[in-house]
Amino acid sequence: MDERGNHMNISNRKMTRREMLKVAGLTGLASALGTPRLVRAAEIAAQPAEEKLPQVPRRVLGKTGQSIPILLMGGSMSFDQRFDPKLAEALRFGVNYFDTAYSYAGGASETGIGNFLERSGRRKETWITTKSMNHTPDGMANELAASLQRLKTDHVDLFFLHALKDGRELTPEMAQAADKLKKDGKIRFFGFSCHDGTVVDLLNKAATLPWIDAIMFRYNFREYGNKDLNDAMDACHKSNIGLIAMKTQGSAVSFDDRVKKFDSTKFTHPQAVLKAVWADERITAAVSQMDALEKIKENVAAAVDPTKLSEANHEALQQYAQATQGSYCAGCDHICGQALPKGLEVGTTLRYLMYHDVYRDPERARALFAQLPAAARQIEGVDFTQASALCPHKVDIAKHMERAVHVLA
């Protein structure tokens, strides 16, 4: 990257007419989000080799002062261990931020990225974020050391405590450990990721901690009107903490006939959701698991086109959220868990079911489900009636848990 955070040395090969249409995402998006800018983006992609491909816009990630693309390459999957074309394709369009963790694909995510960057020589222009499931100062440092070996690099740009649930783990000792890792040149910035029912509490606490540089958290169109969440986001934004959205597609755990009505509209649901997230100026970027070249092109198309969603588009998203709220698990186990046996993990299980249904990644979903403790997978004889009554989204927990055990076991 140059001093402005722009890309250098990105491949600029010509594209066929068919590829142009794919990059422009004209699978229904054009008529709803406007064809003029999409067509121009495709025309840019068709310019001679010396002309650049359309690049994903960039924003500054809070107090880091660093420019990152608004679309990030999620790495919660296994990459080709030799040379993964998805990573190369992402770089072509300016998506030079790779998000990973050792817990993703049993380390195959980190090693795949490491092998790609070593063989392509692209490390200097690529931002790497990885994470630690060990939330102790010594433990996270040890996990980082192992991650650096797998990634074949001497440092990462951003290091997260992974899937943080308890704000009490954000201790002064943790702050000192993070500062040491920075001084040792092993990380540039520090923060955490979170997606359970304590997101609001964690954001509020982080806003009071000057050593938290960035947070990746669950944020999607279903939660835009959540006052507590918005207040917490405002507090972080005021503290100049970089905010990255994940789980943007809504974490639906099943689909019904009402969803089909929404999907028949003129724009693709995934593209509209991403554009709605980017419309929030507090959000720097959205991370997306783009496990196919077509998904990369579709998401890039939504990012490079500046057309904003209309009020009608936003209303359609809200109607969709209302119509499918019974299919959405927000991960707030502390609510429904009051009426369930200890050890049963509803939020985690239904998140894995989301990976199976929404992300269409059954292999990963089953592997993660198999790693849960036996108590978390034991639902025989469990009465979910009271738990469902407590659920703020009115999820039929028994129905979805039974299905999860059936398809994931």
Secondary structure, DSSP 8 states (H G I E B T S, - for coil): --TTS---S-------HHHHHHHHTTTTHHHHH-HHHHHHHHHHHTS-TTS------EEE-GGG--EEESEEEE--S---SS--HHHHHHHHTT--EEE--TTGGGGHHHHHHHHHHHHHT-GGG-EEEEEES--SHHHHHHHHHHHHHHHTSS-EEEEEETT---GGG--HHHHHHHHHHHHTTSEEEEEEEE-STTHHHHHHHHTT-TT--EEEEE--GGGTT-HHHHHHHHHHHHTT-EEEEESTT--B----HHHHHHHTSSS-HHHHHHHHHHTSTT--EEEE---SHHHHHHHHHHHH------HHHHHHHHHHHHHTGGGB----HHHHGGGS-TT--HHHHHHHHHHHHTS--HHHHHHHHHHS-HHHH--TT---HHHHHH-TT---HHHHHHHHHHHH-
